[in-house]
Amino acid sequence: MIYFDNAATTFPKPESVIQAIIRFSREVGANPGRSGHRLSVEASRVLYEAREKVAQLLGANDSSRVTFGLNATEGINLGLKGLLRPGDHVITSSMEHNSVMRPLRALEKEGVEVTVVACSSDGILDPHDVRREIKENTKMVVLNHASNVVGTLLPVSEVGEICRQKEILFLVDAAQTAGAIPIDMERDKIDLLAFTGHKALFGPQGTGGLVIGERVDEKGLTPVKRGGTGSRSEMEEQPDFLPDLCESGTPNTVGLAGLSAGLDFVLREGVEKVRRHEMELTEELIRGLLETPGITIYGPKDPRRQVSTVSFTLRGISPSEASLRLDEEFGILCRVGLHCAPAAHRTIGTFPQGTIRWSLSYLNTREEVYEALKALHRMTRGGT
């Protein structure tokens, strides 16, 4: 089996992640922050250490501003719905995932003005186009760091500088880049960063969150849910401090134990090393696809300008048929269709049929890339 669906979720996970989940389940298992006994204290330590590692990896100064949730989608919803009000203006790009577009369209119906800046057919965004759309009531710019469809890296640092000059909040969807691309919230002038644990951080599903920068006043942030936090239990109002403001209910502590181990793996290997390996694999993949007749590749076709996600189509074979054949005949697992990003597919010209998406990770190998390319060559030549 060759697993090329890492943009959806990375597989396999490092053994250390699996063992951390087992250890928590067997030896800890308690509810963090709700009791004073030793196992509850140990569970709280798991959350604290995970926060510290997220802050270290992403360049956040204060780990208490790392808020955990189920995934990047929950973090994006918190950032958008928690801060935008009727009459505000928000800018985004035409390459966004529905995790951004759907909350924005819902907010639009409530009186938030939304501007979608068009990207090129390769998914590339010109930061000057963002600057041109800024108005007096612009409160936020929200962009993905890398497209989940074609892997294109958006100019986060440049847009961050523009937002800082104009005193606008900048929210970045780092679902495809946290752990795979060096990120520094201070350097890149990112105010809010949504991350997921189950992709390039190699943690389990059901982990992620939002890092809230120090320019964001939490007093003006409306949580998406309210309830028990283990703190200020004498009050019937939600605590107004982070992270408790945004973390109600029992957390996925066992999942966060796994995420903490995944963060250890990434920090130990080094994001720069991860990036180099994935660029090498992406270069080999793009070269092989370009040399195979009947294939159309979308996106930059340049590993320096994208993450290790490549979308393509095969002449005469629909993406859905190709996916079935790749799985059943060659043991290659990937994702096809619109990838929950119809705006991106309209931008690159592949709506409504979509594309075949091969997304690689740090744990993939050159040999897997070569074997997968051989399989495509046989398919396009009509062989088996």
N, C-alpha and C positions, 0 to 999 in steps of 0.2 A: 504493500500500500504506500502511495505517495500522497501526503496531505498538503494541499496547496490552498487551504481556506483559512489562513491565519488572520486575514483582515476581519473575519467574523469572530474567531476565537482561536488562540494558539493551542496547538496540540502537536506533540505531547507536552506535558508539563515537566519541569525538572523534578527529579526524585525528591529533592529536599522539600518541595512544595507539598507533595503527597504526604511525606512523613510529618510535616508540620501540622497538617490537617488531622492526621491520625493521632498525633501526640495530644493535640488540644482535646479531641473527642474522648480520648482514653484517660487523660491525666488532669485536665482542667475542667472544661465543660460548664463552668458557672457563668452567671450573668454579671457583666462588668458594671461597677459603679453603683450597684443596687444593694450590696451587702458589705459587711466589714470583715467577713471571714477570709481565710487565706486563698481559697480558690477564686473568690470574687476579685480579690486584689491582684491575683495572677492574671485573670482575664482582663482587668483594666490595664495591666502592664502590656499585654498584647496590643491593645488599641494604641497606647501611648507610643510604643516602639514603631508600629506601622505608620503613625502620623509623622514621627521624626524622620523616617526613611523617605516618605513621600516628599516632605519639605526639603530634605537634602538633595533628592534626585531632581526636583523641579525648580530649585532656586528660590524657595519661599523662606522668608526670615523667621516667621512665627508659626510653629507647628500647630498651635491651637486654632489656627485659621484653616487647617485642613479638615474639611467636613466630609464624613463618610456617608455613602448611600449605596444603592444597588448597582449603579453603573454611571457612565458618562451622561446618558439621557436624563437621569434624575438630576445630575449636577447642572446640566444645561437648563432644565426647567426651573430649577431653583434660581439660577442667575437671571433668567429672562423674566419669569413671573414674579420673582421676589423684588425686582428693582424697577421694572418698567411700569409706567402708569399712563392712563389715557392722556393724550396730548403729547407724549414723548415720541421722538423719532429714532428709529433704529436702522442701521445699515448692515446688510449681509451680502453674500456673493451667490452667484448662480450655480455654485458647485457644492452646495450644502446638502447634508444628510437630512432626512425627515425629522431627526431628533432636534434640529434647529428650525426647519421650515414649518413643521406642524404647530409647535408652540407659538411661533411668530404669527401664523395665519389665525390662530385662536385669539391672540392678543390684538390683532388687527381689527377683529370684530368688536373688540372692547374699546377701540379708540386709539390704539397705538399705530403710528404711521410707520410703514415698512418700505424700505427701498432695497431692491435687489440689484446689485452691480453685476453687469454681464462680464463673464470671463471669456477668454479665447476658446476656440474649439479644442485646444489642448488642455484646457482647464486652468490656464494661467491668468492670474489677476494682476492688473496694473494698479499699484497703490495710489497713483494720481487720480484714478477713477473714483476711488473711495473719498479722497480729499474733496473732489468736486461735488460730491453729494451731501457734504456736511452743511447743516443749517443751524439756525439759532436754537431750535428745540431738539437737536440731535443729542441723545443721551448715551448711546452705546453703539459700538460696532461689534458684531459677532461673526467670527470666521472659523472654519475648520483649519487646522494646521496642515493636514494633508487629506486629499480626496480619498474616500473609501472606494471609489470606482476606478480611477486611473492613477492614483498615488501622487498626483501633482502637489508639490509643496507650495503653499501660499506664502506671500511675503509678510510674515508675521512681524518681524522686527521693524520693517519699514512702516507698516500700518500702526504698530504700537507707538512709534515715534510721533506719527501724525496725531494719534488719539491723545497722547500726552501733551502735545503742543496746544491742542484744542480743548483740553480738559474734558475729554470724553472717556467713558469707561470702555475697556476693551476685554471682551470675553472670547476665549479661544477654546475650541473643541479639539482636544488633544487625544481623542480616542485612538487615532491611528499612529500617533507619534510618541506618546509617553513611554519611554524605555527604548525606543528605536532611534530617536533623533535627540541630540542634546537640546535641552530646554532650560532656560534661566529666566524666571518671571521678572526679576529685577532688570536684567540686561535687556530683555525683549519688551519691557514695559507692558506686561500683561497684568490686568487687574483681577481677572477671574479666569481660572483654568479648570475645565472639566476633564476628568480622566477616568479611564476604566481599568480595572485590575486584570481582566481576563484575556487581554491581547498581549502587547509587547512587554507587559510587566509579569507575565507568566503566572498570574494568580488564578484562582477559581472564578467561575461566573458568580454574579451577585455581589461583586465588589467594585467600588469606584467612588466617585464623589466630586466635590468642587473645592478648589483652593481659592480662598477669598483674600485678595491682596489688601494691603494696609490702606490704600486710597478709598476703599469701599467702607462706608460707615454702616456697620451692622445694625445701628438703630433704625436705619431706613430700609432694611432688608426684611421682607415678609417671608416667613418660612412656608414651605409647601405642605407641611403637616405639623401638628402640635400634639403633645402628649407627655408621657413620663420620660424623664431624662436621668433620674437618680439624683438630681441636684435641685435645691430649692423646693423640696417636696411640700413645704408648708404653703406654697403659693399655688393659686389656681390659674395664674397667668404663665405663659411660656417664659423661661429665662431669656434675658436680653443679651447674653454674652455667648461668644463662640468657644467651642463648637456646639454647646448644648442648644443654642437657638435653633439649629438646623438638624439636630439628631434626636428625634423622638422615638421611643419604643426600643425594644431589645435589638441590638445590632447583630449583624451576621459575623459574630466574633470568630467562629470557626473558619469562615471564609477569609476574614482579615488575618488570621494566623497564617493561612496559606499565602495570602498576598504579601505579608511581611517576609516570608521565605522567598517569594518571587522577587521582591525588591532587593533582598540580599544577593540573589543570583545576578541580577542586572548590575547592581553596584559593584559586585566582585569582578564580573567580566569587564565592565566599563562600557558606557553607552557608545563611546567612540569606536571601540572594537566591534560592537554589535553593528554599528552603522557601516563600517568598512566591509564586514562579511556580507551584509545584505546588499550593499552596492555591487560587490563582485558577483553575487548570484544574479542580481537584476541585470547586470551588463551581459552576462552569458545568456540569460533568458531572452532578452531583447534581440541580441545578435542572432540567436537561433531562430526566433520568430521571423525576423526580417529575411532570413535565408530560406524560409519555407514558403513555397508558392501557395497562393490562395488564402493567405492570412492578412487581415487588416488590423494594425495595432492602433490603439488610441492613447492619447496622453503625450507627455513630452518625449518619450523614447530616449530618455537620458537619465541614468541612475543618479546623477548629481542633482537633478531637479525633481526627484520623486522618491517616495518610499518604495519598498519592494512589492508593490502591487501593480500588476500589468493586466489591462483589459484588451481583448481582441475578439474578432469574429472570423469564422471560417466560411469561405465561399461555398454556397450550395448546401450548407448544413446549419440548421437553426441552433442557437445556443442551448436550448433545452435538449435537443437530440444529441448534441456534442457532449453535454454533461453526462447524459445517461451512458453513452458509449465509453467515455473516458473512465467512468466508474466501473462499469460491468466488464469491459474488455481489457482495460489496462490498469485498473486499480488506482486511478488518479482522482482524488477528491477535490472538488472546487465548487465555486458558486457561479450561477448564471442568472440573467434577468436584469432587473433594475436596481438591485442592491439597496432598496429603501432610499433611493436618491434620484427621483424622477427629474428634478431640476438639473442635476448633473448630466443625466443622459440626454436631456434636451439640448444642453450646452454642447456636448460633443457629437450630437447628431445620431444617437443610437436609440432614441425613444420611438416606439414603445417596445421594441423587441429586446433591447438590452445587449449585453455582451457576455463573453466568457471571461471570468476573472480568476487569474492565478495570483495568489498572495502568499509570499514566502516569509519565513521567519529566520531568526538566528540559528535555529536547530535544523533547518534544511541544509542539504549538501549539494555540491556541484554534480555528483553522480545522479541525484534525483532530478536535477534540471535536465541533464543529458538524456536520461531515460524518458522523461516526459516529452521532450522535443522529438525523440524517435517515435513515440506514440502518435504525436500530431502529424509527423511526416507520413506515417502509414495511413492515417485517416484521410489526409488530403490526397494521397495517391490512390485511395480506394482499396487499400490492403487491410489486413487484420493482424 
